[in-house]
Amino acid sequence: MNVFEENSSKYILLDKTLDSIILPLRIDALDTTNTTRFIIERDGDYDTDEDDNTVSNIDTLEVSYTPELIYVSRACGYKSIFNNLVASRASDENNWILDVQVINNTINNEDAAHINIYH
């Protein structure tokens, strides 16, 4: 699987098979809705040959959220919280991602899953 943010050439994940991934959310505009689109490519290693039967499949995951900074302490500084989390997949003629489900619409713990992607 390959994962990168839309309009970026830098891979978040390149040619890995995992049961979970961590997607970076931006805090460009605080207290306003931000949207980040991730390109998730299945079978990306098949794109290296000339065979039309072995092509990769790309789906787009769109994540919207409202970032907020919470003051923790002088020693720790601020902590990022992401509220109003909404996730969806863009529909196309050949989706390999079947469904996207938000488990918790507030991200305040980096150790727990917040979105399930079914394929």
N, C-alpha and C positions, 0 to 999 in steps of 0.2 A: 504494500500500500504506500502511496505517496500522498503527502498533504502539504499544501502551501496556501498562503493567504492570496486572495484574488488581487491581481495587479502587482504581484511581487514574484521575483524569480528565486527567492530564498526559500528552500524547503524547510518545513517544520518537521517532517518525517519523510525519509527517503528509503524506499525498498525494504520496509519492515513489516512483519506480521505480529500484531499485538492484540491483546484483548481490551486495551483502553489507550486513549491518547489524551494529552493535555494540550488544549488550544489556547494560545495567548490572546487575551482580551486587552484592548487599548483603553487608556484613560485620558484621551485627548481632550474631550469636552466633559467636564464634571457636571453632574446634576442635569444632564440632558441625554436623550436617547442616542446611543451610538449603534451602528450596525457594522458588523464584520462578516465578510463572505469568505468561506474556506473552500478550496477545491480539493476534493478527495478522489483520488484515482485508484481504481482497482486494476490489477494486472498490468501495471505500468511497465514491467519488464518485457511484455509482449510487443511493445511499440518499437523494439529495436530491429525487427525483421520486416520483410516486404510482404508478408502474408496477410491479406485482408481478413482472414478468419481468426487471426490472433491479435486483435487490437485491444487496447485498454478501454476502460469505461470510466468516464468522469461524471461525478455528481457534485452539485454545489450545495453547501450547507450555509444557511444564513442565520446569524445569531445577533439578536438585538438586546440591548441592556442599557441600564443607566448606572454609570460608575459614581461612586461616592468615596471620599476619603474620611476615615474615622480616626481621630486622635487617640492613641493608645497610652503613651506616656513619654516623658522626656527621653528615656533610654531607648525606647522602641520607635518613637516617631509616629508615623501614620500607617494605617492599614487600608488597603483597597477592598471595597465591598461592591458587588455588582447586583443591582436590584432589577426587578421587572424583566427577568430573563425570558426570552422567547426564541425558539429555534424552529427552523423549517428547512425542508429540502426543496430546491427548485425542480419542478417537473420537466421532464423531457421524454422523448420516445423510448428511451432505454435506461430507466433508473435501476441501479443495482441496490441502492438504499431504499428499503421498503417503507420505513417509517422513522420519524424522529419524535421522541417524547421527552419533555422537560420534567425531571423528577422534582426539582426544587427551584423555584424562580428567584431565589436569593443565593448568591455565591458569597459565603463568608468563611468557608473552610476549603482549603486547597486539597485536602486529603480524601474528599468524598466525591462520588460521581454526581453530576448535576444534569446531564443529558444522556439518554440512551439512544443509540443509533442501531436500528434493526436492519439486517441485510440477509 
